[in-house]
């Protein structure tokens, strides 16, 4: 079939829209753990589903993984070779993949600080103390990149290799943070410097799928949403991750409980089919900065 080239508009350009902190959150990380993490594998195969249920699954128990075949793919696009042009002027094309090719699927979320002794400190990029937090929150937010303090404020990655910061136990990185406007970034900031949205934003390897690309993933079509309704299977590549490498899709769930529940329906690491520039997602308008 004829190659398709997606020309991404300048306002979505990584060079034009991304913040320095968002661009920097793509370096190496230590080994993954068994918990669902933004920057690694999500391995919660024994998780049980809650409010998220697959379409046509009312006759099955809520905790059973999806057993029905995934939503059918477009008849012709499985043979289309898609070349996605990377963002930014003078950018070179990203890797070519076939629509319908399988990508490894994982999940990440947005940790929230619980009550407890605040015996850890997070610092800003100038190594000034930002705030005191619980050790548990520190150890999660240094992996996920963004999180919500017990005060309701949002913090996000600002800089790595901070001499003042404590070592992140799961990554061996020393991360500094910055405060974000919680009204604008209620669930964190992605690699484009824009807010990310649960069950809409995904992290990708931007050498394979450029940031800003709209994607259709049929395995998620029909999954019940927590606020009601069903997922349309459409996502936007708005983030990157230190361990999101190659053909991998890291779905942002926004909440650890949602990660567990969704993982029971579309288990991580099983693989999902990815379609770029699919007709069923053309009505999805990218959010502005």
N, C-alpha and C positions, 0 to 999 in steps of 0.2 A: 504494500500500500504506500501511498505518497507520504513522506515524513511530514509531521505537523510541528510547527514552531510556535511556541507560546511567547509572545512579546509582552513582557511584564511592564506596566506603566511606571514612569519615573518616580512617582510618589511612593511606590513600594520598593524602590531601589535600596539595597542594603547600604550603598554609599550615601544615599540621601536621607534615609530614615533611621538607620541603626544608631544606637548610642555606643560609645566606646565600651561601656560595661557589657552591653548585650553582645557585641562582637567578640569580646574577650572570653566569654563563657563557653569555650569550645576546645580547651586543651585537655591533656591526658588526665586520667583518674585512676585510682587504684582498683583493685579487684572488686567486683560486685558482691553484694550480700544477698541473703535470701529474701529480704524485704523488698517490696516494690519500690524502686527508686527511679528518679528521672534519668539518671545518667548510667543506667545499667539494665540488667535483666529484671523482669518482674516475675517472680516464681512463687505464686500463691495458688497452686493447682488445687489445694484442698479447700479454697475459699468457697463460701456459699453466697448465692445471689440473694439480693434484697429487693429494692424497688426496681431494679433493672431486670426486665424480662424480655426474651426474644419474642418477635412477632409470631403469632400462632402457637404460643407455648402455654396457653391457659390450661391445657389438659395435663401438663407435666408439673411436677413439684417445683417450687420456686428455686431450689438450690441445684437443680440438675443443669449441667452445661448444655449448650445448644446441640441438639442431635439432628435437627432437620438440615438439609443441604443449604449452603449459603445462597443468598439472593443471586439469581442468574445474571451473568455479565452481558453487556451489549454484544449482539451477534457478530458484529464486524470488528470491534475495537480490539479484540484479543489478538488480532494479527497486525495491528498498527504498531509501527516503530515510532516512538515519540522522542523527538529531540527537544528538550526544554532549554531555552536560552537563559543563561545565568543573568542576574540583575546587574545593573550598572553599565555605564557607557564603556564600550570596548571590552566587555566581559566575553570570555570564551564559552562555548556551549558546555553544558553539563553532560555527564555520562548518558548514553542512550539506553533506554530499557523499553521492553515491550509492554504495552497496556495489558494488564491482567497478570503480569509477572508477580510472583510472591515475594513479599518483604517480611522480614522478621518483625513481629509486633510486640511491643512492650507498653508500659504505662508509667506515668509519673503524676505527682500531685502537689499540693500546696500545704505544707505543714502549718499547724496552728499551735501556739504556745499554750500549754495547760498550766494549771496551778502547781506550785511547788517552789522549793528554795531556788533563788536566782544566784547560782554559784558559778556562772560562766559569763563572760563578757564578750560582746561583739564590738568591733571597731570599724571606723570609717576609713576611707582610702588614705587619709592623712595620719592614720594610727591614733586618732583621738577616740576615746571610748564613746560608743554610740548608745549602748544601754546594757544593763545586766539582764540575762535570760536564764532559763532553766538549762541544765546540762543536756537534757533530752532534746529540747528545741534546738540548741546549738548543733548537736550532732546530726539532726535531720536537715536543718536549713542549709548547712554547709555542703550537703549533697544535692539537695533539690534546687538551690539557687535563690529561691524567694520564699517568704513565709509571712505569717501574721503574728505580731506580738500580742501578748495578753491585753495590752491597751487598745488593740484594734488597729494599730499602725502596721503598715506593710514595709518590710525590708527586702532588699534584693542585692544580688552580687554586684560589687563595684570593682574589685581588684583581687588578684591572686598573689601569692608569694609575699604576703604581708608579714614583716618581722614581728609585729606586735600580736598577731592573731595566734590562737591556740591551733594545734594541728587537728584537722578533721579526721576522726578515727577511721572512717571508711574510705577516705581518698588520699590521706597523707598530704593534703593541701592546706595552706594557711590562707584563709579567705577573709577579705574585708567587705563590708556591706555599705549600703546607703539607704536612707529613708525614702519611701515613695509616697505620693499622694494616694491614700486609700480610696478616695472617690474615683480617681482615674485608673488606678491599678488595684482593684479589689482582690484579684487572685494572681497578682504578679505581672512581671514584664518579660516579654520574649526577646529574641535576638534581633528583631527589627526595632527594638525600643518602644514597642506598642504593647498595650494590654493583651494578655492571652485569655482565652475563654474556655472553660471546661467543656469537654466533649465536642469541641469545634477546632481548637488549636492542636497541632501536632508538631513534635520536634523531628527534624530530619538531618541527614548529612547533606549539606547544601551543595556539595560537589556532585551529588546524584540528583537531588530535587531542589531547585532554587527556592529560596525563601519567597513567600508570597504566592506560591503555586496552589491552586485549588485542586483537591484530590477527591475521587470517589472510591470508597472502600466498601464493597457490597456486604461483607461480613457484619457490618454495623447497621445496615439498613433494617429498620423495623425494631431495633432495640428500644425498649421503653425508657423515656427520660424521667429524671426525678421530679421535674416540675410538670409532668404530664406530656402526652404526645409521644411520638415515635421518632427515632433518629432517621434522618434522610440519607445517611451514609456519606455525607459531604464534610470535608475537613479543609483547613488551610494550613500550609506549612509556615509557621510563624516563630519557630524556635529551633535551637540547636542544643546538642548535649555532648558532654565530653566523651561519653561512651556510645553515642548514637553514630554508628559508623557504617558506611556502605548502604546496603539495601535493608533499611530498618525504619519502621514507623513507630514513634513513641507518642502515644495518645495522652493528652493532658486531661486528667479526670477532675482535678481541683480539690479532691478530698480523699484521704486514705481509705475511708469506708467505701467510697464509690469505686476505688481501685479494686478492692477485694471483691465487691459484688459484680463489677463488670468482668473481672478476670474469670469468674465462674461461667460466664456466658460466651465470651470470646477469649479463650485461654491464651495467655502470653506465650510467645515462642512457637506457636503452632503455624504461624504464617498467615498473612492476609493478602488478597489481591489488590493491587493499586492501579488506578486509572487516572491519568492526568487529562485535563481539559475535556471532561466528560459532560455530555449535554445535560445530564440530570443535575449538574451543579453550577450551571452557568448563571443561575439567578442569585448565587451566593456572592454578594458584593463584599470585597475586602474592606475592612474597617480602616478608617483614616488614622493618622498618627495621633 
